[in-house]
Amino acid sequence: MPTRTRFTIWRTLATAALTLLVAGFLTPVTAQGAARESRPVYSYAQAIREAVWVDTGLDGDGDGRHDRVAVDIVRPREPAAQGRKVPVIMDASPYYSCCGRGNESQRKTYDPAGNVVRMPLFYDNYFVPRGYAVVGVDLAGTNRSDGCVDIGGRSDILSAKAVVDWLNGRARAYTTRTGTTPATAGWTNGRTGMIGKSWDGTIANGVAATGVRGLRTVVPISAISSWYDYYFSQGAPLYDSGPDWLADYVDSPDARARCAAVQRRLVEEAPRTGDLTSLWTERDYVKDARKVRASVFVVHGLQDLNVRTRHFGRWWDALAKNGVERKIWLSQTGHVDPFDFRRAAWVDTLHRWFDHELLGYDNGIDREPMADVERHPDRWATSTTWPPSGTRPTTLRPAAGVQPGVGTLGLRRGTGTETFTDDPRLGETDWAAATDTPTPAKAAFATGPLTRDLRLSGSSQVTVTATPTTATAHLSAVLVDLGPDTVRDYAAAGEGITTLTERTCWGESTAGDSACFKETAAQTADVGFTVLSRGWADLGTYADPGRGAPLTPGRRYTITLDLAATDHVVPAGHRLALIVAGTDKDLIDPPADTPTLRVDLARTSARVPFVGGAAAFAAATSGAAGGALGSGPSNGVRVPGGTYRIP
């Protein structure tokens, strides 16, 4: 059978056979017939806790020796005593000592022998009693590992991949950081699932993209799929910092002393011009999606302004193209773990996902809807596939209205021009609040009130033809739902959640590692509009998205902006708007100049994925009065001020 075919089916016969095997061999089950759920039958208090150092085969710090990464292991004692092999849940992270994991910023703690006492998060408390080993890997250059942090490059990815190889008998490990006593992983069957939020989930994506054997599934939460897209959007810089700042943030103290060469490369090969260099190409996992053997369970906040939704959108589309098994959850939050916005359902779903993928249990999760999408705070809907079948891109056209800069949005090509001047003091919230008002910093185009709900699902593109007055110019394009709603306040400190004082417990506790975590609740805001998708570009990349060039004032340029993926229903009575402007304050950095741009409406359009395609848009706008109503909504969730964000 060709390798790719594996991902289009759920291996029913093989799964059934494996289920019968593991039910009697791996996890004790008292019920008759095939096992459907792993049970907490093993002692967490008596679990084996140990550390090994895996040889990565790299010498990132240039000391003439192979780097070793620290691997902390918590595994059930009883299967090992009986000669049974267990699967592994693995979280590889740079944050175990510097910054902590989860809503309560937990760090690893150790006993005097150097064995882990507290492994952050609930994974070990919950899954070890159910017959899994939980492995926490310190990325190279962090905590107790050798090597250097290189921000998603070979060191990051291959140091984690080496652990998967060791778990499958293909790499070497030692009982100490510098010693020669080998450590083997005879206690595991090698079946590994990687999980993690943000940078941790990014590592899971990157390791999956190597095609390493033994990695059966990855669960990337709010994860990066291309590091260039974390720092730039088509040449427009997203942060006033680069990967060198982030590396220094997580480096262990001794790594800072020995990794100067790596730091220099992160500066020299990641220019703030936004040019796509070989450093960024190395850190693009989307291009290697064809190598992925593991299934992928994606979780992302649709209002994540840290790891923006372009990351899951491009990754998801590439996985789909290559037939990878996949599942997805999309919330209204920002950069938040599902344990903190949908806890009980998340633990249950993750449990069944790992049982299916790592234990081979036929528990039906493969026959459930592919997608869960949060429509309103704590109100979820499902889709059999994602994007839903029948979703088709539809070309929308902006047209001039009766007032300058306040136009219509429909299926017919417009004529004429609209003009705006970049104002770096303003952003998407300012523009959307003034959708129906002529303002100098934006051009806005809106439908009339919809006569029926209209759902967007997937990634959009906006093609703009504009004439600048300066040699540099940045463009922004946003899609906006104009109408009142109650949404998660993704710009607040909790990015859509508030942390309570009460605790609930998920698994077993010890004196040094509690399974009880603070509860959360949705933090909401009443708004008059919702920005649902965004995209940005340096107009100088019009000819080559990987390299910018100076513009000739007075010359017309055409560029296509890739907007971030979304799934949003614009309700009947609301309007859909497209806004084109310059610098999006606190989301991209301004250009060197302050350009005025004249937009050619006949050569400007938006390609939007509607469920039902153009027919659905036509039906929703049929009978609606086009253009501005003169009394548009005034308040939305305001993007927080610029800070260094940490993935």
N, C-alpha and C positions, 0 to 999 in steps of 0.2 A: 504494500500500500504506500503511495507517495506520502512524504512527510506532511505536506500541507493538508492532506485529506483528514488527518487526525483532528484538526480543529473544527471541522464542520459537523461532527457528530459527537455524541457523548459516550461512545464506546460501550454500548449497552451490554453486549455479551461479556466483554472483558470485565466490566464493572460488576456484573452479577457474579461472575466466578470469583473475582477478588473479594467481594463482600462476604461470600460464604467462607473464604479462607480466613480473612481477618477477624470475622466474628468469633471464630473459635480459637484463633491464635494470638491476636494482638490485644484486643480489648474485651475483657470478660463481659458477657451478656447473658442474662438469665432468661430472657424471653425466647419463645420458640421462633424458628425461622431466621431470616436474614436480619442482621442488625441495621437499624435506621438512625441510631443516635449513640454517640459515645457517652458513657456515664462516669460520674466522679467517684470511681471505685478505688483510686490509689491515694495514698497519704501524701499531702503536700508538705507536712511538717517533716516527714522522713525522706523527702526527695533528695537525690544526689545533687550536690552543688560543687562544681569544679570549674577550673579555668585551664585553657590551653592557648598556645600561641601558634598560629598558622603561618607557615612560610608562604609569602605572596609571590616569590620569584622575582621581585622588583627590588631596586635599590634607590628609592626616591630621594633619600637624604644624602646619597653619595658617600656613605662611610665605608664602602667596600664590602658590606655584608647584606644579604637578603633581608628585607624588612619582614617583621613578624607582626601580625595583628592579634590583639587580645580577644578571646572568645569566651564569654561567660555562659555557663550551661546550667540549667535547672531541668532535671529529668526524673521521672518516677523510678523509685528504687525497685519495686516489685517485678516489673517486666525484665529488668536487667538480671535480677536474681534467678529468674526462670528461663533465661536465654531468649527472651522475646525482644524483637527489635521494634523501635518506635519511630514515627515520623517527626519532623522538626518544623517548628514555627520560628522564623528568624527575623529579627529587626536589627539591621545594620545602621548605625547612627554616629554622627560626629558630636552629639549633644549629651552624652551620658555623664560627663563630668563638668562641662563648662556651663550648661544652660538648663538642663533638665528636660524631661519629656512630660507631655500631657498638661491638662488644665492646672495641675498643682505643681508643675515644674519639678518632678521627681528625678533624682539622680541615683546612680548605682551606689550602693554601700557594700562594704566588705568586712569579713571577719579577720582576725589576726593572721590566719593562714592565707589570706588573699582570695578566698572564695566569696562569691557574691551572696550577700544577705538580702538586699532588696533589689529586685529587678523592676525598673519603672513600668507603670501601666498594669493592666489587669491580666495580660496574656498568660503569664506563668501561674498566677493564682487560680485562674479558671481552667486552663487547658492541661496543665501537668496532671491534675487528678483524673483527667479524662484520657490519659494515655499518650500525651504528646510531650516531647522535649521542647523547651523554649530557650533560644539562643540569642544573646545580645552581643553584637560585634561592635567593637570600637574601631571606627574607620581609621585608616592609616593617618598618623600624625595627631591623633586625639587620645586623651585619657592614657591607657596603658599600652598603646600600640606604637611601633616604630613607624618610620616613613614620614611623609608630608601630605597634608591636605592639598588637593589640587582642583577642588570645586567641580566635581562630576567628571573628571578626566580619568586617565588610565589607572592612576593610583586609587582613587575612590572606588571605581567599579571593579578593578581586578583584585583589590584587597578583599572585597566582599565575595566576589566569584570564587576566590581561592578557598573560602570557607565551604561553599557548596561543593567544590571539588573534594575537599577533605572529608566531608560528610559522606561522599560517595567513593572514598578510597583512592582518589586520584591526586592527592596533595599530601604534603608532610606537615605535621604539627609537633609541638614539644610541650612538655609539662611546665616549662619556665620560659621567660623572655629571652634568656641568653644561654640556656643549658642545651644538652645534647640528648636528653632522655626523650624518646619519641612518645607521642600520644596518638592513639588510634580511636576511631569512631565505630567500633564494632557493635555498639549498642543501638545504632540506627539503621533503618532500611534505606536511608538516603533520600527518601521522598520529602522534599523541602518546600515550604511555602514562605515567601517573604512578605512582610507587611511593614507599613510605616507611614507617618504623616510628613509631608513637606520634603525636606532633604532626605529623610529615611525612605519615603516612598519613591523619591527620585532614584535612589540607589537601586531599589527593587526594579524600576523600569529599566535602568541601565544594565543590570545583571541579566534580566530577561532578554534584552536585546543582544546579548552575546550568544544566545542559544544554548547555554550550559545545560548539560543533561543532569537530571535529578531535581531541577527546579520545576515543580509541578504547577504552581500557581503563584501569582503576586497580587497583593492588595494595596495599590498605591492610593494614598489619601492626600488630596491637595498637592499633587506631585508635579514636578517639572518634567517635561519631555524633551526640551532643548534649552540649554543654558543661555544661548544667544537670546532666545525669546524671553528669558527672565530679565535680562539687562537692556534689551532693545526691542523696538517694534519697527521693523522695516527701516532701520537706520536712525530712528528717533530714540534718544536715550530715555530710559524709564526712571533711572535713579542717578543721583549725583555721587555715584560710587561704582566700584568695579569688584571683580572677584577677589582681588588681593585683600580688600578690606574684610570680606567675609572669611577668607582663609585665616587671617590674623585673629579674627574673632573666636574661632573654634580651635585653633592650634593649641596643643599642650605647651607648657612653658619650655620644655626642652626642644620641641619641634620648632618653636620660633627661633631658637638659637642655631639650628642646623639646616633650616629650609629657606635660606635667603635666595638661593638660585631659583627655586620654585616660585617664590614671591615675585622675583624680577620678571619671570616669564609671564605670570598672571597680569603684570602691568604692561609689559612691552608688546605682548601678543593679543591684548584685548583693548585696542585703542578706543578712546571715547568718541571717535568719529562714527562709530557704528558699523565700520567695515566688517564683513564676514570673513574672518581669518581661519587658518587651519586649527587654531585653538578651539574656536567655536564649533567647527565641523566635527572635531573629536568628541564633543559633548552634545551632539545631536543624536538622540536615540531613535527618533522617528524614522530616520533613513535606514535603520537596521530592523525595522519591524518584521521584515520577512524572515528573520532568524528566530523569532520568538516561538518557543515550544510550550511555554506555560500558559495556562488560562489567566485571565486578567479581570479583576473585580475593581472597577474604578469608583472612587468617591470624590466628589468635588463640590465646593460651594459656588453657586452661580454668581455670587457677588464677591468672590475672592479677588481682592485688589493687590494681593501679595503674589501668590502664584496664580496668575490670571487664567481665565478659562480657555484661552487659546491652547494651553498646554494639554488639557485633556481632550480638546476637540481634535487637534491634529493627530494625537496619539491614537485616539479611538478610531478615527477614519482610516489610519494606516493599518491598525489591527484588523478592522473589518475587511479591508481590501485583501488582507492575507489570510482570512478565514480563521482568526484566532477566537477561541471560546471566550466569551466576555459577558460581564454584567455591570450595571452602573446604578449609582445613587447620586442624585443631584439635589442639593438643598438650597434654601434661600440665604444661607449664612455666608459669611466671609471665610476666613482661613480657620476653620473649626473642624475638630475630629467628630465623627458621628457618635462616638461614645458620649459626647457632650451636647448633642442636639436630638438624638433619637435612641437613647441608651438601651432600653429593653429589646426593642426590635433589632438593633444593631448586634448586640451580643448573640441573640438567637440566630440571626442570619449568618453572621460570621462563623458561628459554631457549625451550622449545617453546611456552609460552604467548605470549611476545612474538612469536615467529616466526609464530604463527597469527594473532594479533590485529593486528600491525603490518606484517608482510610478506605476510600472506594465505596462508601455506603450509598445505597440507592434510596435517598431520602426525599426525592422529588424536587430538589432545588433547581435542577436543570430544566424542569418543565414549568417553572414559574415565570412570570413576566420578566423580561430582561431589565427593565428600567423602573426605578422608583423616583418620582419627581415631587418635590415639595411645592404645592401650589400656593398655599397660605401657611402662616406659621403653625406647625404641627399638623397640617392637613396634607396628606400625600395622595398621589394618584400613580397608577402603574401603566406601563406600555409593554405590549408583548415583545416588540423590538424597539430599538432606538437608533436613529430617529424612527418614528412610526412609519409603517408602510403607507404609501400614498403621499409621503413628503416629497415635494418637488420644488426646486428653486424657481422663483418667479422674479422677473425683472420689473422693478418699480421705477417710475420716472418722476423727478421733481419738475415742477412748473412754477412760473412766476404767478404771484397773486396780485391783489389790488394794492398791497403795501410793499415797499422795498424790504427784501429779506424775509418775507412772510408769505410762503407759497403753498402749493398743493402737492399731494403725493398720490400718484395713480399709475395706470397702465399705459397711458398715452405719453408719447415723447413731448417734452416741453420745448420752448424756444426762449431766446433772450439770454440774459446774464443776471447774476447776483454778485454783489461785492461785499467783502468783509475785511476787517483789519485785525490782525493777531493782537490779542490783549492777554499777556501771560498772567495777569491778575485774576482772570476768570476761568471757569471750568465748566464741566458738563451740567452741574446743578444750576449755575447761573444761566446758561444757555436755555436749558429746558424750562426754567421758570419764566422765561421771556419768549416762549415759543411763538406766541401770538402778537408780540410787540416788536416793531422794527428796532433793532439795536445794531451798532456798528461791528460787533465782534463775531457775528455768526450769520449763517443763512439757514432758515428752518423751513421745513416742508411737511405738511400734515394732511392726513385724510380727514374726512368728516367723521362724525360719530358712527361707529360700526353698528350695523343692524343685527349682527350675530357674532358670537365669539370667533376669534381668529388665533390659531396656534402657530407659533414659530418654533422650529425644532432643528438645531444643527448650527452650522457656521454660515455667516453671511459675508458678502463682499460689496464694497462700494467703490465704483470707478468714478474718479473726479478728473475733469479737464479744467485746468485753472491757469491763469496768467499772473505771475508774481511781479511785484515791483522791486524785489531785492534778490540778492544772490543766494540767500538761504530762506527756507520756509518749511515749517512743520504743519501737517494736517491732522485733524481729528474728525472722525465720523462716529456718531452715536445713534442708536435706535431707542426711541422713548415711547413708553405707554403713557399717554396723557389721560389721566383720570384718577379718582380717589381710590385709595386702598390702604390696608394695614399690612405692613411687611416687617420682616426682621430688620432691626437696625444694624446693618452690617458695618456701619462706620463708627459705631460705639466701641468702647474698649474691648468688650467681649465679642465683637463682630457678629452679633445676632443672638448671643446667649448672655444670661446673667447667672453668676454662681451663687448657690444657696449655702446655708450652713448645714442642712441635713445631709447625712451620708447613707448610701446604700452599698451593699456588699455583693461582689461578683466573683465568687470562688472562695478559696480557703485562705486564712491568714496565719501568719506566724508573728512572734513578738517583733521581728525585724522587718516584716513585709505585710502590710495590711491590704486586704482585698476591698476595703471600704473607701469610697470616693464621694466627694461632695456632689450633690445633685445640682442640676441646672434647670433653668426655665428660659423660654423664648423672651428675648428683649425686643420689643416691637416699636414701630413708629407709624403714625398716621401721615400719609403723604398724598400729595396731589398729582404726582407723576412718579414713574419708575424708569430709570435708565436700565435697559435690559441687555444691551450689547454695545461694545466699544471697539474701535480700532484706530491706530495711529501710524503715521509714516513721515519720514523725511522726504519731501518732494524731490530732493536731489537724487533719490534712488529710483527715479522713474524708469531709467533704462536698464539698471542692474540692481536688484534688491540687495545684493551683497556689497555694493560699493556706491557711495554717494559722489555727486559731482556738483560743482558750482552751477547755479542757475543763471540764465541770461534774462535780466529784467525786460519785461515786455514780450517774452516768448511764451507761447502756449505749451503746456505739458499735460500729459495724461498719465495717471497712476491709479492702480487698484489697491485699496486698503483691505486687508483681511480682518474682519471683525471676529471677536471672540465668540465661541460657541455658547448657545443658550437653549433653554426650553421654557417658553413663556406663553401664556394665553392672554391676549388682549381682549377683555370682555366687551360684550355688546354695550354700546353707549360710550365707551372710551374711544380715543383716537390713536393712531400710530403715526409717529413723526420720525423723520430723518433730519438730523442737524449736521451741518458741515461747518467746521471752524478751524482755528489754529491751535495754539498751545492749550492743552487740557490741564489746568492748574493742579498740581500735586500728583498727576499721573504720568505726564511726560515733561521733560525739560524743554525750555524755549530755544528757538534758534538764535543764531548770533545777531540777526537783524529783526526788525519789526515790519514784516511785509503786509501789504494789502494784496488781496487775491481776488481776481475776477473769475467767477465760475461760469463756464459755458454749459447751460442747462441741457442743450440738445445732446451733449456728449458726456453727460453725467447720469449715473443710474445706480440703483442698489439691487443686488441679486440676493433675495431673501428666501430661506427654505420654509414654505408654508405647508402645513398638513392639509392636503387637498389641492395644493398648487395654486395656479392663477385663478382657477374656477372658485376656490374658496375665498380668495381675496376679492374677486369680483362680486360674489354673493354677499360678503360682509360689508362691502362699500356701496352696494346697490341701493339707490334711493337716499344715500347720505349726502348732505350738503358738504361739498368739498371746501377746503381751505380753512382759514382761521375763523374762530368764533368771536374773537375780541375779548374774551374773559377767561383766558387759559389758567391752568392750575399754577400755584405759586411756590409750593414747597416740595422738596424731595430730600432723600438722604444725602447729606453733604459729605463729600470725600474728606477724610481726615487730613490734616496738614502733613507736609512731607517729612518723613523720618526714614532712618535706615531700617528697611524691612529685612527680616531674617527668615529664609525659607525653611 
